[in-house]
């Protein structure tokens, strides 16, 4: 499996949330000496109206942030 790349959307098992959700990859490609840590932002359709919610205009996601 190839590593995730910044800007891609991957399905991620978030376990504690008990759901598999689409997540936007924010991390950069890893080098051999880097730790295997990738930053992701889960997509939800349950908006709360906070300043941290953004729209991600991709055709395969339902409206939400």
MIGUTOR-674315 format. One line per field, with one value per residue (C-alpha): residue in three letters; x negated, y, z negated. Coordinates in steps of 0.05 Angstrom, whole numbers. Example, Ala and Ser with C-alpha at 12.3 -4.5 7.8 and 13.67 -1.06 7.14 Angstrom:
<nodes>
rest = (ALA | SER) $
xx = (-246 | -273) $
yy = (-90 | -21) $
zz = (-156 | -143) $
</nodes>
This chain:
<nodes>
rest = (UNK | UNK | UNK | UNK | UNK | UNK | UNK | UNK | UNK | UNK | UNK | UNK | UNK | UNK | UNK | UNK | UNK | UNK | UNK | UNK | UNK | UNK | UNK | UNK | UNK | UNK | UNK | UNK | UNK | UNK | UNK | UNK | UNK | UNK | UNK | UNK | UNK | UNK | UNK | UNK | UNK | UNK | UNK | UNK | UNK | UNK | UNK | UNK | UNK | UNK | UNK | UNK | UNK | UNK | UNK | UNK | UNK | UNK | UNK | UNK | UNK | UNK | UNK | UNK | UNK) $
xx = (0 | -27 | -31 | 23 | 8 | 28 | 96 | 122 | 185 | 179 | 229 | 203 | 228 | 230 | 247 | 267 | 319 | 342 | 346 | 305 | 303 | 272 | 212 | 172 | 97 | 58 | -10 | -67 | -102 | -146 | -220 | -254 | -280 | -211 | -161 | -101 | -52 | 1 | 49 | 120 | 185 | 249 | 309 | 376 | 445 | 462 | 443 | 436 | 423 | 353 | 298 | 258 | 307 | 291 | 323 | 285 | 314 | 304 | 360 | 359 | 374 | 442 | 449 | 415 | 345) $
yy = (0 | 68 | 122 | 176 | 243 | 313 | 333 | 262 | 235 | 166 | 122 | 115 | 70 | 120 | 64 | 109 | 143 | 73 | 93 | 90 | 161 | 198 | 238 | 293 | 280 | 341 | 310 | 311 | 250 | 213 | 203 | 140 | 177 | 207 | 177 | 144 | 199 | 226 | 283 | 273 | 312 | 270 | 290 | 297 | 321 | 342 | 415 | 455 | 525 | 533 | 575 | 510 | 480 | 486 | 462 | 411 | 413 | 342 | 306 | 241 | 272 | 293 | 365 | 377 | 394) $
zz = (0 | 18 | -36 | -40 | -7 | -30 | -2 | 9 | -24 | -54 | -91 | -163 | -219 | -277 | -327 | -386 | -343 | -323 | -250 | -187 | -160 | -102 | -127 | -93 | -97 | -122 | -135 | -86 | -55 | -105 | -98 | -124 | -186 | -203 | -251 | -218 | -239 | -193 | -210 | -187 | -193 | -195 | -153 | -187 | -165 | -236 | -234 | -299 | -270 | -296 | -264 | -252 | -203 | -129 | -66 | -24 | 46 | 72 | 111 | 71 | 2 | -24 | -49 | -115 | -138) $
</nodes>
